[in-house]
Amino acid sequence: MSGGVDSSTTAFKFLENGYNVVGVTMAMGRKCDINAIEDARIVCNKIGIKHYVLDVSNNFIVILFENKLTCYGRNDISKHFPYWEIPFNFSDFFVDDFYLYIHDSSRKELYIFKADEHDFNKPYIISSVESVEKNEETSKIKVVMTYDSPDDYKKFNGKVLFYGTVKEAEKAGYTLTDKLVDSERKAPDKNILKKYKNKHVIIVEDKTTIFVPYNIDYVSVGARYTGKKGVDLSGCSTQLVEILLSK
């Protein structure tokens, strides 16, 4: 039962003719299922029959196309979309108002399909994806990724990420600044870069929250410490942010 006119009228007619009637709504993992389940429950309560919800979301995949959610059985995928080369032993899939996300944990790949794209054989593929989570309250998708090197990160995001010693950073052409603060918002002395020549520095362009392997001694002005090894860079105004580590 969807709670619509057809299924509701059919249930009422069967009940009116003496049949033992129950209402069953299949939850297929679609965004619209929430409304269908609630509508069907209301109808069942009004006509006096029991209502059950059958969760079949693990046996179906949701396709978001032209801003409409369509549900297909996994066995029907090759028939409807024979050009897909996606291994359907995926771990999770999510939908929001514009995208379909399919995560294959065995390959650590995330396939993203846009709602208004008619060419489904060209998904946007993200590699090195460890996990994908959806916040049901905000509908935001959280993607956790790993990279083999800072160069891989830069290649994917198009933003600077350097990790090495201060000496290596200067050799690579980076101009470091002493406009830094510690966790108590105190500035270091002017010779800080000389003292830290052989210690590690992270230079990053992306203003996000970062967790590092060693304690953070100093960071660019505007950053907010979230712990000994974590810092929120969203408040930094410089193009590149420096993070000086204890080792």
Secondary structure as a PSIPRED ss2 file (coil, helix, strand):
# PSIPRED VFORMAT (PSIPRED V4.0)

   1 M C   1.000  0.000  0.000
   2 S C   1.000  0.000  0.000
   3 G C   1.000  0.000  0.000
   4 G C   1.000  0.000  0.000
   5 V H   0.000  1.000  0.000
   6 D H   0.000  1.000  0.000
   7 S H   0.000  1.000  0.000
   8 S H   0.000  1.000  0.000
   9 T H   0.000  1.000  0.000
  10 T H   0.000  1.000  0.000
  11 A H   0.000  1.000  0.000
  12 F H   0.000  1.000  0.000
  13 K H   0.000  1.000  0.000
  14 F H   0.000  1.000  0.000
  15 L H   0.000  1.000  0.000
  16 E H   0.000  1.000  0.000
  17 N C   1.000  0.000  0.000
  18 G C   1.000  0.000  0.000
  19 Y C   1.000  0.000  0.000
  20 N C   1.000  0.000  0.000
  21 V C   1.000  0.000  0.000
  22 V C   1.000  0.000  0.000
  23 G E   0.000  0.000  1.000
  24 V E   0.000  0.000  1.000
  25 T E   0.000  0.000  1.000
  26 M E   0.000  0.000  1.000
  27 A E   0.000  0.000  1.000
  28 M C   1.000  0.000  0.000
  29 G C   1.000  0.000  0.000
  30 R C   1.000  0.000  0.000
  31 K C   1.000  0.000  0.000
  32 C C   1.000  0.000  0.000
  33 D H   0.000  1.000  0.000
  34 I H   0.000  1.000  0.000
  35 N H   0.000  1.000  0.000
  36 A H   0.000  1.000  0.000
  37 I H   0.000  1.000  0.000
  38 E H   0.000  1.000  0.000
  39 D H   0.000  1.000  0.000
  40 A H   0.000  1.000  0.000
  41 R H   0.000  1.000  0.000
  42 I H   0.000  1.000  0.000
  43 V H   0.000  1.000  0.000
  44 C H   0.000  1.000  0.000
  45 N H   0.000  1.000  0.000
  46 K H   0.000  1.000  0.000
  47 I H   0.000  1.000  0.000
  48 G C   1.000  0.000  0.000
  49 I C   1.000  0.000  0.000
  50 K C   1.000  0.000  0.000
  51 H E   0.000  0.000  1.000
  52 Y E   0.000  0.000  1.000
  53 V E   0.000  0.000  1.000
  54 L E   0.000  0.000  1.000
  55 D E   0.000  0.000  1.000
  56 V C   1.000  0.000  0.000
  57 S H   0.000  1.000  0.000
  58 N H   0.000  1.000  0.000
  59 N H   0.000  1.000  0.000
  60 F E   0.000  0.000  1.000
  61 I E   0.000  0.000  1.000
  62 V E   0.000  0.000  1.000
  63 I E   0.000  0.000  1.000
  64 L E   0.000  0.000  1.000
  65 F E   0.000  0.000  1.000
  66 E C   1.000  0.000  0.000
  67 N C   1.000  0.000  0.000
  68 K E   0.000  0.000  1.000
  69 L E   0.000  0.000  1.000
  70 T E   0.000  0.000  1.000
  71 C E   0.000  0.000  1.000
  72 Y E   0.000  0.000  1.000
  73 G E   0.000  0.000  1.000
  74 R H   0.000  1.000  0.000
  75 N H   0.000  1.000  0.000
  76 D H   0.000  1.000  0.000
  77 I H   0.000  1.000  0.000
  78 S H   0.000  1.000  0.000
  79 K H   0.000  1.000  0.000
  80 H H   0.000  1.000  0.000
  81 F C   1.000  0.000  0.000
  82 P C   1.000  0.000  0.000
  83 Y C   1.000  0.000  0.000
  84 W C   1.000  0.000  0.000
  85 E C   1.000  0.000  0.000
  86 I C   1.000  0.000  0.000
  87 P C   1.000  0.000  0.000
  88 F C   1.000  0.000  0.000
  89 N C   1.000  0.000  0.000
  90 F C   1.000  0.000  0.000
  91 S C   1.000  0.000  0.000
  92 D E   0.000  0.000  1.000
  93 F E   0.000  0.000  1.000
  94 F E   0.000  0.000  1.000
  95 V E   0.000  0.000  1.000
  96 D C   1.000  0.000  0.000
  97 D C   1.000  0.000  0.000
  98 F C   1.000  0.000  0.000
  99 Y E   0.000  0.000  1.000
 100 L E   0.000  0.000  1.000
 101 Y E   0.000  0.000  1.000
 102 I E   0.000  0.000  1.000
 103 H E   0.000  0.000  1.000
 104 D E   0.000  0.000  1.000
 105 S C   1.000  0.000  0.000
 106 S C   1.000  0.000  0.000
 107 R C   1.000  0.000  0.000
 108 K C   1.000  0.000  0.000
 109 E E   0.000  0.000  1.000
 110 L E   0.000  0.000  1.000
 111 Y E   0.000  0.000  1.000
 112 I E   0.000  0.000  1.000
 113 F E   0.000  0.000  1.000
 114 K E   0.000  0.000  1.000
 115 A C   1.000  0.000  0.000
 116 D C   1.000  0.000  0.000
 117 E C   1.000  0.000  0.000
 118 H C   1.000  0.000  0.000
 119 D C   1.000  0.000  0.000
 120 F C   1.000  0.000  0.000
 121 N C   1.000  0.000  0.000
 122 K C   1.000  0.000  0.000
 123 P C   1.000  0.000  0.000
 124 Y E   0.000  0.000  1.000
 125 I E   0.000  0.000  1.000
 126 I E   0.000  0.000  1.000
 127 S E   0.000  0.000  1.000
 128 S C   1.000  0.000  0.000
 129 V E   0.000  0.000  1.000
 130 E E   0.000  0.000  1.000
 131 S E   0.000  0.000  1.000
 132 V E   0.000  0.000  1.000
 133 E E   0.000  0.000  1.000
 134 K E   0.000  0.000  1.000
 135 N C   1.000  0.000  0.000
 136 E C   1.000  0.000  0.000
 137 E C   1.000  0.000  0.000
 138 T C   1.000  0.000  0.000
 139 S C   1.000  0.000  0.000
 140 K C   1.000  0.000  0.000
 141 I E   0.000  0.000  1.000
 142 K E   0.000  0.000  1.000
 143 V E   0.000  0.000  1.000
 144 V E   0.000  0.000  1.000
 145 M E   0.000  0.000  1.000
 146 T C   1.000  0.000  0.000
 147 Y C   1.000  0.000  0.000
 148 D C   1.000  0.000  0.000
 149 S C   1.000  0.000  0.000
 150 P H   0.000  1.000  0.000
 151 D H   0.000  1.000  0.000
 152 D H   0.000  1.000  0.000
 153 Y H   0.000  1.000  0.000
 154 K H   0.000  1.000  0.000
 155 K H   0.000  1.000  0.000
 156 F H   0.000  1.000  0.000
 157 N H   0.000  1.000  0.000
 158 G C   1.000  0.000  0.000
 159 K C   1.000  0.000  0.000
 160 V C   1.000  0.000  0.000
 161 L E   0.000  0.000  1.000
 162 F E   0.000  0.000  1.000
 163 Y E   0.000  0.000  1.000
 164 G E   0.000  0.000  1.000
 165 T E   0.000  0.000  1.000
 166 V H   0.000  1.000  0.000
 167 K H   0.000  1.000  0.000
 168 E H   0.000  1.000  0.000
 169 A H   0.000  1.000  0.000
 170 E H   0.000  1.000  0.000
 171 K H   0.000  1.000  0.000
 172 A C   1.000  0.000  0.000
 173 G C   1.000  0.000  0.000
 174 Y C   1.000  0.000  0.000
 175 T C   1.000  0.000  0.000
 176 L C   1.000  0.000  0.000
 177 T C   1.000  0.000  0.000
 178 D C   1.000  0.000  0.000
 179 K C   1.000  0.000  0.000
 180 L E   0.000  0.000  1.000
 181 V E   0.000  0.000  1.000
 182 D C   1.000  0.000  0.000
 183 S C   1.000  0.000  0.000
 184 E C   1.000  0.000  0.000
 185 R C   1.000  0.000  0.000
 186 K C   1.000  0.000  0.000
 187 A C   1.000  0.000  0.000
 188 P C   1.000  0.000  0.000
 189 D C   1.000  0.000  0.000
 190 K C   1.000  0.000  0.000
 191 N C   1.000  0.000  0.000
 192 I H   0.000  1.000  0.000
 193 L H   0.000  1.000  0.000
 194 K H   0.000  1.000  0.000
 195 K H   0.000  1.000  0.000
 196 Y C   1.000  0.000  0.000
 197 K C   1.000  0.000  0.000
 198 N C   1.000  0.000  0.000
 199 K C   1.000  0.000  0.000
 200 H E   0.000  0.000  1.000
 201 V E   0.000  0.000  1.000
 202 I E   0.000  0.000  1.000
 203 I E   0.000  0.000  1.000
 204 V E   0.000  0.000  1.000
 205 E C   1.000  0.000  0.000
 206 D C   1.000  0.000  0.000
 207 K C   1.000  0.000  0.000
 208 T C   1.000  0.000  0.000
 209 T E   0.000  0.000  1.000
 210 I E   0.000  0.000  1.000
 211 F E   0.000  0.000  1.000
 212 V C   1.000  0.000  0.000
 213 P C   1.000  0.000  0.000
 214 Y C   1.000  0.000  0.000
 215 N C   1.000  0.000  0.000
 216 I E   0.000  0.000  1.000
 217 D E   0.000  0.000  1.000
 218 Y E   0.000  0.000  1.000
 219 V E   0.000  0.000  1.000
 220 S E   0.000  0.000  1.000
 221 V C   1.000  0.000  0.000
 222 G C   1.000  0.000  0.000
 223 A C   1.000  0.000  0.000
 224 R E   0.000  0.000  1.000
 225 Y E   0.000  0.000  1.000
 226 T E   0.000  0.000  1.000
 227 G E   0.000  0.000  1.000
 228 K C   1.000  0.000  0.000
 229 K C   1.000  0.000  0.000
 230 G E   0.000  0.000  1.000
 231 V E   0.000  0.000  1.000
 232 D E   0.000  0.000  1.000
 233 L C   1.000  0.000  0.000
 234 S C   1.000  0.000  0.000
 235 G C   1.000  0.000  0.000
 236 C C   1.000  0.000  0.000
 237 S C   1.000  0.000  0.000
 238 T C   1.000  0.000  0.000
 239 Q C   1.000  0.000  0.000
 240 L C   1.000  0.000  0.000
 241 V E   0.000  0.000  1.000
 242 E E   0.000  0.000  1.000
 243 I E   0.000  0.000  1.000
 244 L E   0.000  0.000  1.000
 245 L E   0.000  0.000  1.000
 246 S C   1.000  0.000  0.000
 247 K C   1.000  0.000  0.000
